[in-house]
Amino acid sequence: MNQFMPKLFAVVVATVAEYYEYKKEHPEHDLAQLAWFEEQAKKGVLLCCGPFVPPDGTGIWIIEAETIEEAKAIVDTSPRAKDGMLSPAARVVEWNIHIGRDLFIKE
């Protein structure tokens, strides 16, 4: 077993009220966000993500990082964060997964 035990972080995202209007005016924004998701997934950083149902600008991203500071720094590189479309209500919390860890972490 590796000495390094990756940590999982749940990013409970919420967009700002202006998000839907912004993305109409800037269709490239969603394309850039999707490309960011795909890039982070290829790196093994983003393990899964998706909106809550019904879609209301909220959702969850599960990312792997060593520290909460690193996880927050990763979130800050997303186009949603860079464009100011993530609400301050968005939360990054360490997720202590009990059942199903093997689905996310290959130790």
The first five atom37 places (N, CA, C, CB, O) and aatype in JSON, in Angstrom:
{
  "aatype": [12, 2, 5, 13, 12, 14, 11, 10, 13, 0, 19, 19, 19, 0, 16, 19, 0, 6, 18, 18, 6, 18, 11, 11, 6, 8, 14, 6, 8, 3, 10, 0, 5, 10, 0, 17, 13, 6, 6, 5, 0, 11, 11, 7, 19, 10, 10, 4, 4, 7, 14, 13, 19, 14, 14, 3, 7, 16, 7, 9, 17, 9, 9, 6, 0, 6, 16, 9, 6, 6, 0, 11, 0, 9, 19, 3, 16, 15, 14, 1, 0, 11, 3, 7, 12, 10, 15, 14, 0, 0, 1, 19, 19, 6, 17, 2, 9, 8, 9, 7, 1, 3, 10, 13, 9, 11, 6],
  "atom_mask": [
    [1, 1, 1, 1, 1],
    [1, 1, 1, 1, 1],
    [1, 1, 1, 1, 1],
    [1, 1, 1, 1, 1],
    [1, 1, 1, 1, 1],
    [1, 1, 1, 1, 1],
    [1, 1, 1, 1, 1],
    [1, 1, 1, 1, 1],
    [1, 1, 1, 1, 1],
    [1, 1, 1, 1, 1],
    [1, 1, 1, 1, 1],
    [1, 1, 1, 1, 1],
    [1, 1, 1, 1, 1],
    [1, 1, 1, 1, 1],
    [1, 1, 1, 1, 1],
    [1, 1, 1, 1, 1],
    [1, 1, 1, 1, 1],
    [1, 1, 1, 1, 1],
    [1, 1, 1, 1, 1],
    [1, 1, 1, 1, 1],
    [1, 1, 1, 1, 1],
    [1, 1, 1, 1, 1],
    [1, 1, 1, 1, 1],
    [1, 1, 1, 1, 1],
    [1, 1, 1, 1, 1],
    [1, 1, 1, 1, 1],
    [1, 1, 1, 1, 1],
    [1, 1, 1, 1, 1],
    [1, 1, 1, 1, 1],
    [1, 1, 1, 1, 1],
    [1, 1, 1, 1, 1],
    [1, 1, 1, 1, 1],
    [1, 1, 1, 1, 1],
    [1, 1, 1, 1, 1],
    [1, 1, 1, 1, 1],
    [1, 1, 1, 1, 1],
    [1, 1, 1, 1, 1],
    [1, 1, 1, 1, 1],
    [1, 1, 1, 1, 1],
    [1, 1, 1, 1, 1],
    [1, 1, 1, 1, 1],
    [1, 1, 1, 1, 1],
    [1, 1, 1, 1, 1],
    [1, 1, 1, 0, 1],
    [1, 1, 1, 1, 1],
    [1, 1, 1, 1, 1],
    [1, 1, 1, 1, 1],
    [1, 1, 1, 1, 1],
    [1, 1, 1, 1, 1],
    [1, 1, 1, 0, 1],
    [1, 1, 1, 1, 1],
    [1, 1, 1, 1, 1],
    [1, 1, 1, 1, 1],
    [1, 1, 1, 1, 1],
    [1, 1, 1, 1, 1],
    [1, 1, 1, 1, 1],
    [1, 1, 1, 0, 1],
    [1, 1, 1, 1, 1],
    [1, 1, 1, 0, 1],
    [1, 1, 1, 1, 1],
    [1, 1, 1, 1, 1],
    [1, 1, 1, 1, 1],
    [1, 1, 1, 1, 1],
    [1, 1, 1, 1, 1],
    [1, 1, 1, 1, 1],
    [1, 1, 1, 1, 1],
    [1, 1, 1, 1, 1],
    [1, 1, 1, 1, 1],
    [1, 1, 1, 1, 1],
    [1, 1, 1, 1, 1],
    [1, 1, 1, 1, 1],
    [1, 1, 1, 1, 1],
    [1, 1, 1, 1, 1],
    [1, 1, 1, 1, 1],
    [1, 1, 1, 1, 1],
    [1, 1, 1, 1, 1],
    [1, 1, 1, 1, 1],
    [1, 1, 1, 1, 1],
    [1, 1, 1, 1, 1],
    [1, 1, 1, 1, 1],
    [1, 1, 1, 1, 1],
    [1, 1, 1, 1, 1],
    [1, 1, 1, 1, 1],
    [1, 1, 1, 0, 1],
    [1, 1, 1, 1, 1],
    [1, 1, 1, 1, 1],
    [1, 1, 1, 1, 1],
    [1, 1, 1, 1, 1],
    [1, 1, 1, 1, 1],
    [1, 1, 1, 1, 1],
    [1, 1, 1, 1, 1],
    [1, 1, 1, 1, 1],
    [1, 1, 1, 1, 1],
    [1, 1, 1, 1, 1],
    [1, 1, 1, 1, 1],
    [1, 1, 1, 1, 1],
    [1, 1, 1, 1, 1],
    [1, 1, 1, 1, 1],
    [1, 1, 1, 1, 1],
    [1, 1, 1, 0, 1],
    [1, 1, 1, 1, 1],
    [1, 1, 1, 1, 1],
    [1, 1, 1, 1, 1],
    [1, 1, 1, 1, 1],
    [1, 1, 1, 1, 1],
    [1, 1, 1, 1, 1],
    [1, 1, 1, 1, 1]
  ],
  "atom_positions": [
    [[0.84, -1.18, 0.0], [0.0, 0.0, 0.0], [0.88, 1.24, 0.0], [-0.95, 0.0, 1.21], [1.91, 1.27, 0.67]],
    [[0.48, 2.26, -0.76], [1.23, 3.51, -0.83], [1.17, 4.26, 0.49], [0.69, 4.38, -1.96], [0.19, 4.19, 1.22]],
    [[2.26, 4.99, 0.79], [2.24, 5.86, 1.96], [1.31, 7.04, 1.71], [3.65, 6.36, 2.31], [0.65, 7.54, 2.63]],
    [[1.27, 7.49, 0.46], [0.4, 8.61, 0.1], [-1.02, 8.1, -0.03], [0.87, 9.29, -1.22], [-1.31, 7.24, -0.86]],
    [[-1.89, 8.62, 0.8], [-3.31, 8.25, 0.74], [-4.06, 9.46, 0.19], [-3.87, 7.81, 2.15], [-4.25, 10.44, 0.91]],
    [[-4.47, 9.4, -1.05], [-5.17, 10.56, -1.6], [-6.45, 10.85, -0.82], [-5.5, 10.34, -3.09], [-7.09, 9.95, -0.28]],
    [[-6.8, 12.11, -0.79], [-8.02, 12.53, -0.13], [-9.03, 12.93, -1.2], [-7.76, 13.71, 0.85], [-8.68, 13.39, -2.28]],
    [[-10.27, 12.73, -0.87], [-11.35, 13.14, -1.76], [-12.0, 14.39, -1.19], [-12.39, 12.0, -1.95], [-12.16, 14.54, 0.02]],
    [[-12.38, 15.27, -2.1], [-13.06, 16.5, -1.71], [-14.34, 16.63, -2.53], [-12.15, 17.74, -1.9], [-14.34, 16.48, -3.75]],
    [[-15.43, 16.91, -1.82], [-16.7, 17.21, -2.48], [-16.76, 18.71, -2.65], [-17.93, 16.67, -1.67], [-16.63, 19.48, -1.7]],
    [[-16.97, 19.11, -3.88], [-17.14, 20.52, -4.17], [-18.62, 20.72, -4.47], [-16.22, 20.99, -5.38], [-19.11, 20.35, -5.54]],
    [[-19.32, 21.29, -3.53], [-20.75, 21.54, -3.69], [-20.85, 22.92, -4.32], [-21.54, 21.45, -2.29], [-20.71, 23.95, -3.65]],
    [[-21.11, 22.92, -5.62], [-21.07, 24.17, -6.38], [-22.44, 24.79, -6.51], [-20.47, 23.93, -7.76], [-23.47, 24.11, -6.53]],
    [[-22.42, 26.08, -6.59], [-23.61, 26.87, -6.88], [-23.16, 28.02, -7.77], [-24.33, 27.4, -5.56], [-22.1, 28.62, -7.54]],
    [[-23.94, 28.32, -8.76], [-23.6, 29.44, -9.64], [-24.29, 30.7, -9.13], [-24.01, 29.15, -11.11], [-25.26, 30.64, -8.36]],
    [[-23.78, 31.82, -9.56], [-24.39, 33.11, -9.19], [-25.69, 33.28, -9.96], [-23.42, 34.3, -9.49], [-25.93, 32.6, -10.96]],
    [[-26.53, 34.18, -9.48], [-27.84, 34.4, -10.09], [-27.73, 34.79, -11.57], [-28.6, 35.49, -9.33], [-28.61, 34.46, -12.36]],
    [[-26.66, 35.48, -11.94], [-26.47, 35.95, -13.32], [-25.98, 34.88, -14.28], [-25.51, 37.1, -13.34], [-25.84, 35.13, -15.47]],
    [[-25.7, 33.67, -13.77], [-25.07, 32.62, -14.57], [-25.81, 32.32, -15.87], [-24.96, 31.36, -13.75], [-25.2, 32.29, -16.93]],
    [[-27.12, 32.1, -15.81], [-27.86, 31.69, -17.01], [-27.86, 32.79, -18.06], [-29.29, 31.31, -16.65], [-27.78, 32.51, -19.26]],
    [[-27.95, 34.03, -17.65], [-27.87, 35.14, -18.59], [-26.45, 35.25, -19.15], [-28.29, 36.47, -17.9], [-26.28, 35.48, -20.35]],
    [[-25.46, 35.08, -18.3], [-24.06, 35.16, -18.73], [-23.76, 34.1, -19.79], [-23.12, 34.99, -17.52], [-23.12, 34.4, -20.8]],
    [[-24.21, 32.88, -19.56], [-23.88, 31.83, -20.53], [-24.6, 32.01, -21.86], [-24.21, 30.46, -19.95], [-24.13, 31.54, -22.89]],
    [[-25.75, 32.7, -21.86], [-26.4, 33.04, -23.13], [-25.55, 34.04, -23.92], [-27.82, 33.63, -22.88], [-25.41, 33.93, -25.13]],
    [[-24.99, 35.0, -23.2], [-24.17, 36.04, -23.83], [-22.77, 35.53, -24.17], [-24.07, 37.25, -22.91], [-22.09, 36.1, -25.03]],
    [[-22.33, 34.47, -23.48], [-20.97, 33.93, -23.66], [-21.05, 32.4, -23.84], [-20.05, 34.29, -22.43], [-20.69, 31.65, -22.94]],
    [[-21.51, 31.95, -25.01], [-21.64, 30.49, -25.21], [-20.31, 29.74, -25.08], [-22.24, 30.22, -26.57], [-20.3, 28.54, -24.82]],
    [[-19.21, 30.43, -25.26], [-17.89, 29.8, -25.12], [-17.62, 29.39, -23.67], [-16.79, 30.75, -25.61], [-16.78, 28.53, -23.41]],
    [[-18.32, 30.0, -22.73], [-18.1, 29.7, -21.32], [-18.36, 28.24, -21.01], [-18.98, 30.59, -20.44], [-17.52, 27.58, -20.4]],
    [[-19.51, 27.72, -21.41], [-19.83, 26.31, -21.13], [-18.87, 25.37, -21.85], [-21.27, 26.0, -21.54], [-18.52, 24.32, -21.31]],
    [[-18.45, 25.74, -23.06], [-17.48, 24.9, -23.79], [-16.15, 24.87, -23.05], [-17.28, 25.43, -25.23], [-15.51, 23.82, -22.95]],
    [[-15.74, 26.01, -22.53], [-14.48, 26.06, -21.77], [-14.61, 25.26, -20.48], [-14.11, 27.53, -21.45], [-13.66, 24.57, -20.08]],
    [[-15.76, 25.34, -19.82], [-15.95, 24.58, -18.58], [-15.93, 23.09, -18.86], [-17.27, 24.98, -17.89], [-15.31, 22.32, -18.12]],
    [[-16.59, 22.67, -19.92], [-16.6, 21.25, -20.29], [-15.18, 20.78, -20.61], [-17.53, 21.01, -21.51], [-14.78, 19.69, -20.2]],
    [[-14.42, 21.59, -21.34], [-13.03, 21.23, -21.65], [-12.21, 21.13, -20.37], [-12.39, 22.28, -22.61], [-11.35, 20.25, -20.25]],
    [[-12.46, 22.01, -19.4], [-11.77, 21.96, -18.11], [-12.11, 20.67, -17.37], [-12.14, 23.18, -17.24], [-11.23, 20.01, -16.84]],
    [[-13.41, 20.32, -17.35], [-13.82, 19.06, -16.72], [-13.06, 17.89, -17.35], [-15.34, 18.85, -16.86], [-12.51, 17.04, -16.63]],
    [[-13.04, 17.84, -18.67], [-12.38, 16.73, -19.37], [-10.87, 16.7, -19.08], [-12.62, 16.84, -20.89], [-10.3, 15.63, -18.88]],
    [[-10.24, 17.86, -19.04], [-8.8, 17.94, -18.74], [-8.52, 17.44, -17.32], [-8.3, 19.4, -18.91], [-7.59, 16.66, -17.11]],
    [[-9.32, 17.88, -16.37], [-9.11, 17.46, -14.98], [-9.38, 15.96, -14.82], [-10.02, 18.26, -14.04], [-8.7, 15.29, -14.04]],
    [[-10.35, 15.43, -15.55], [-10.64, 13.99, -15.49], [-9.46, 13.2, -16.06], [-11.93, 13.66, -16.27], [-9.08, 12.17, -15.49]],
    [[-8.9, 13.65, -17.17], [-7.75, 12.96, -17.76], [-6.55, 12.96, -16.82], [-7.37, 13.61, -19.08], [-5.78, 12.01, -16.8]],
    [[-6.39, 14.02, -16.06], [-5.3, 14.12, -15.08], [-5.56, 13.23, -13.87], [-5.12, 15.57, -14.64], [-4.64, 12.97, -13.08]],
    [[-6.79, 12.75, -13.71], [-7.14, 11.96, -12.55], [-7.51, 12.8, -11.34], [0.0, 0.0, 0.0], [-7.61, 12.28, -10.23]],
    [[-7.71, 14.08, -11.56], [-8.05, 15.0, -10.48], [-9.57, 15.03, -10.25], [-7.54, 16.42, -10.8], [-10.03, 14.94, -9.11]],
    [[-10.33, 15.15, -11.33], [-11.79, 15.18, -11.25], [-12.29, 13.75, -11.45], [-12.41, 16.16, -12.31], [-12.1, 13.17, -12.52]],
    [[-12.92, 13.2, -10.44], [-13.37, 11.81, -10.5], [-14.79, 11.69, -11.0], [-13.25, 11.17, -9.14], [-15.13, 10.71, -11.66]],
    [[-15.62, 12.66, -10.7], [-16.97, 12.71, -11.26], [-17.55, 14.09, -10.98], [-17.89, 11.58, -10.66], [-17.07, 14.81, -10.11]],
    [[-18.58, 14.43, -11.73], [-19.22, 15.72, -11.52], [-20.59, 15.7, -12.19], [-18.35, 16.88, -12.08], [-20.87, 14.86, -13.04]],
    [[-21.42, 16.61, -11.79], [-22.71, 16.73, -12.44], [-23.65, 17.64, -11.67], [0.0, 0.0, 0.0], [-23.46, 17.91, -10.48]],
    [[-24.69, 18.1, -12.38], [-25.67, 19.0, -11.75], [-26.68, 18.22, -10.93], [-26.38, 19.83, -12.81], [-26.92, 17.03, -11.15]],
    [[-27.28, 18.92, -9.96], [-28.4, 18.35, -9.24], [-29.63, 18.44, -10.14], [-28.63, 19.08, -7.88], [-29.67, 19.24, -11.07]],
    [[-30.62, 17.61, -9.86], [-31.84, 17.57, -10.66], [-33.0, 18.03, -9.8], [-32.1, 16.13, -11.22], [-33.14, 17.57, -8.66]],
    [[-33.83, 18.91, -10.3], [-33.76, 19.57, -11.61], [-32.62, 20.6, -11.62], [-35.11, 20.26, -11.94], [-32.26, 21.15, -10.58]],
    [[-32.06, 20.85, -12.81], [-30.94, 21.78, -12.9], [-31.33, 23.18, -12.4], [-30.44, 21.85, -14.35], [-32.3, 23.78, -12.86]],
    [[-30.55, 23.67, -11.45], [-30.8, 25.01, -10.91], [-29.49, 25.76, -10.65], [-31.61, 24.92, -9.62], [-29.46, 26.71, -9.88]],
    [[-28.42, 25.31, -11.31], [-27.13, 25.97, -11.12], [-26.32, 25.4, -9.98], [0.0, 0.0, 0.0], [-25.26, 25.94, -9.63]],
    [[-26.8, 24.3, -9.39], [-26.06, 23.65, -8.32], [-25.64, 22.26, -8.76], [-26.9, 23.58, -7.02], [-26.23, 21.69, -9.68]],
    [[-24.62, 21.73, -8.11], [-24.16, 20.39, -8.44], [-23.0, 20.0, -7.54], [0.0, 0.0, 0.0], [-22.74, 20.64, -6.52]],
    [[-22.34, 18.95, -7.93], [-21.22, 18.44, -7.13], [-20.1, 18.0, -8.04], [-21.68, 17.27, -6.21], [-20.32, 17.43, -9.11]],
    [[-18.88, 18.27, -7.6], [-17.67, 17.79, -8.25], [-16.93, 17.0, -7.18], [-16.79, 18.96, -8.85], [-16.81, 17.46, -6.05]],
    [[-16.42, 15.83, -7.52], [-15.57, 15.07, -6.61], [-14.15, 15.12, -7.17], [-16.08, 13.57, -6.45], [-13.88, 14.67, -8.28]],
    [[-13.26, 15.7, -6.37], [-11.87, 15.82, -6.83], [-10.93, 15.18, -5.82], [-11.5, 17.3, -7.03], [-11.24, 15.04, -4.64]],
    [[-9.79, 14.78, -6.33], [-8.74, 14.17, -5.51], [-7.61, 15.18, -5.36], [-8.23, 12.84, -6.15], [-7.15, 15.76, -6.35]],
    [[-7.18, 15.38, -4.14], [-6.09, 16.31, -3.86], [-5.45, 15.9, -2.54], [-6.6, 17.79, -3.8], [-5.98, 15.06, -1.81]],
    [[-4.3, 16.49, -2.24], [-3.61, 16.17, -0.99], [-4.15, 16.98, 0.19], [-2.11, 16.42, -1.14], [-4.18, 16.49, 1.32]],
    [[-4.56, 18.22, -0.08], [-5.03, 19.1, 0.99], [-6.25, 19.88, 0.52], [-3.91, 20.07, 1.43], [-6.53, 19.95, -0.68]],
    [[-6.97, 20.45, 1.46], [-8.12, 21.28, 1.09], [-7.67, 22.52, 0.34], [-8.93, 21.68, 2.35], [-8.38, 23.01, -0.53]],
    [[-6.48, 23.05, 0.69], [-5.96, 24.21, -0.02], [-5.7, 23.88, -1.49], [-4.66, 24.71, 0.65], [-6.01, 24.68, -2.37]],
    [[-5.14, 22.68, -1.74], [-4.91, 22.26, -3.12], [-6.24, 22.08, -3.84], [-4.09, 20.95, -3.16], [-6.36, 22.47, -5.0]],
    [[-7.22, 21.5, -3.18], [-8.53, 21.31, -3.78], [-9.15, 22.66, -4.16], [-9.46, 20.54, -2.83], [-9.69, 22.81, -5.25]],
    [[-9.07, 23.62, -3.27], [-9.61, 24.96, -3.55], [-8.86, 25.61, -4.7], [-9.53, 25.85, -2.31], [-9.47, 26.29, -5.53]],
    [[-7.55, 25.42, -4.77], [-6.76, 25.98, -5.86], [-7.17, 25.37, -7.19], [-5.25, 25.75, -5.61], [-7.21, 26.07, -8.21]],
    [[-7.48, 24.08, -7.2], [-7.96, 23.42, -8.42], [-9.28, 24.03, -8.85], [-8.11, 21.88, -8.21], [-9.46, 24.37, -10.02]],
    [[-10.2, 24.17, -7.92], [-11.51, 24.78, -8.22], [-11.32, 26.17, -8.81], [-12.39, 24.85, -6.95], [-12.02, 26.55, -9.75]],
    [[-10.38, 26.92, -8.27], [-10.15, 28.29, -8.74], [-9.64, 28.36, -10.17], [-9.17, 28.98, -7.83], [-9.69, 29.42, -10.79]],
    [[-9.13, 27.24, -10.72], [-8.68, 27.23, -12.12], [-9.82, 26.99, -13.1], [-7.6, 26.17, -12.31], [-9.62, 27.1, -14.31]],
    [[-11.0, 26.68, -12.61], [-12.12, 26.39, -13.5], [-12.63, 27.67, -14.15], [-13.27, 25.69, -12.73], [-12.6, 28.73, -13.53]],
    [[-13.1, 27.58, -15.39], [-13.68, 28.76, -16.03], [-14.83, 29.37, -15.23], [-14.16, 28.39, -17.41], [-15.01, 30.59, -15.24]],
    [[-15.62, 28.55, -14.55], [-16.71, 29.11, -13.74], [-16.17, 30.03, -12.66], [-17.55, 27.98, -13.11], [-16.73, 31.1, -12.41]],
    [[-15.08, 29.61, -12.02], [-14.48, 30.45, -10.98], [-13.82, 31.68, -11.61], [-13.44, 29.65, -10.17], [-14.01, 32.79, -11.13]],
    [[-13.06, 31.48, -12.67], [-12.35, 32.58, -13.32], [-13.3, 33.65, -13.85], [-11.48, 32.05, -14.45], [-12.99, 34.84, -13.81]],
    [[-14.46, 33.22, -14.35], [-15.44, 34.15, -14.92], [-16.36, 34.74, -13.85], [-16.27, 33.45, -15.98], [-17.26, 35.52, -14.18]],
    [[-16.16, 34.37, -12.59], [-16.98, 34.9, -11.52], [-18.37, 34.29, -11.46], [0.0, 0.0, 0.0], [-19.29, 34.89, -10.89]],
    [[-18.54, 33.1, -12.03], [-19.85, 32.48, -12.09], [-20.11, 31.49, -10.95], [-20.01, 31.78, -13.39], [-21.21, 30.96, -10.84]],
    [[-19.11, 31.23, -10.1], [-19.34, 30.39, -8.93], [-19.75, 31.27, -7.76], [-18.07, 29.56, -8.57], [-19.13, 32.29, -7.47]],
    [[-20.79, 30.87, -7.11], [-21.3, 31.6, -5.95], [-20.35, 31.44, -4.76], [-22.71, 31.11, -5.57], [-19.7, 30.41, -4.63]],
    [[-20.26, 32.46, -3.91], [-19.5, 32.3, -2.67], [-20.08, 31.18, -1.8], [-19.48, 33.62, -1.89], [-19.42, 30.71, -0.87]],
    [[-21.3, 30.76, -2.09], [-21.92, 29.66, -1.34], [-21.34, 28.3, -1.72], [-23.43, 29.66, -1.56], [-21.6, 27.3, -1.05]],
    [[-20.56, 28.25, -2.81], [-19.92, 26.99, -3.2], [-19.0, 26.55, -2.07], [-19.12, 27.15, -4.55], [-18.3, 27.36, -1.47]],
    [[-19.01, 25.25, -1.78], [-18.22, 24.73, -0.66], [-17.26, 23.66, -1.15], [-19.15, 24.15, 0.44], [-17.6, 22.86, -2.03]],
    [[-16.07, 23.64, -0.57], [-15.1, 22.56, -0.78], [-14.91, 21.92, 0.58], [-13.72, 23.1, -1.39], [-14.44, 22.56, 1.52]],
    [[-15.27, 20.64, 0.68], [-15.15, 19.93, 1.94], [-14.48, 18.58, 1.73], [-16.54, 19.74, 2.59], [-14.69, 17.93, 0.71]],
    [[-13.66, 18.18, 2.7], [-13.06, 16.85, 2.61], [-14.16, 15.83, 2.8], [-11.92, 16.66, 3.68], [-15.03, 15.98, 3.66]],
    [[-14.13, 14.79, 1.97], [-15.16, 13.75, 1.99], [-14.53, 12.47, 2.51], [-15.79, 13.54, 0.57], [-13.66, 11.89, 1.86]],
    [[-14.95, 12.04, 3.66], [-14.45, 10.82, 4.26], [-15.36, 9.67, 3.83], [-14.38, 10.93, 5.83], [-16.31, 9.31, 4.53]],
    [[-15.08, 9.12, 2.68], [-15.93, 8.1, 2.08], [-15.75, 6.77, 2.82], [-15.61, 7.93, 0.57], [-14.63, 6.31, 3.02]],
    [[-16.86, 6.17, 3.22], [-16.82, 4.9, 3.95], [-17.09, 3.71, 3.05], [-17.84, 4.93, 5.08], [-16.34, 2.73, 3.07]],
    [[-18.12, 3.78, 2.27], [-18.49, 2.67, 1.38], [-18.32, 3.15, -0.06], [-19.96, 2.18, 1.64], [-18.85, 4.2, -0.43]],
    [[-17.59, 2.39, -0.85], [-17.39, 2.73, -2.24], [-16.09, 3.44, -2.54], [0.0, 0.0, 0.0], [-15.88, 3.89, -3.67]],
    [[-15.2, 3.54, -1.55], [-13.91, 4.21, -1.78], [-13.17, 3.58, -2.96], [-13.03, 4.13, -0.51], [-12.51, 4.28, -3.73]],
    [[-13.3, 2.26, -3.1], [-12.6, 1.57, -4.19], [-13.12, 2.0, -5.57], [-12.76, 0.07, -4.03], [-12.43, 1.78, -6.57]],
    [[-14.29, 2.58, -5.63], [-14.81, 3.09, -6.91], [-14.05, 4.33, -7.36], [-16.32, 3.41, -6.79], [-13.98, 4.64, -8.55]],
    [[-13.47, 5.05, -6.39], [-12.8, 6.3, -6.67], [-11.29, 6.22, -6.54], [-13.32, 7.34, -5.76], [-10.56, 6.8, -7.34]],
    [[-10.81, 5.5, -5.53], [-9.39, 5.46, -5.22], [-8.86, 4.04, -5.42], [-9.12, 5.93, -3.76], [-9.34, 3.09, -4.82]],
    [[-7.87, 3.94, -6.27], [-7.19, 2.65, -6.5], [-5.9, 2.67, -5.7], [-6.91, 2.4, -8.04], [-4.92, 3.3, -6.1]],
    [[-5.89, 1.96, -4.58], [-4.72, 1.98, -3.68], [-3.8, 0.83, -3.97], [-5.15, 1.95, -2.22], [-2.76, 0.68, -3.32]]
  ]
}
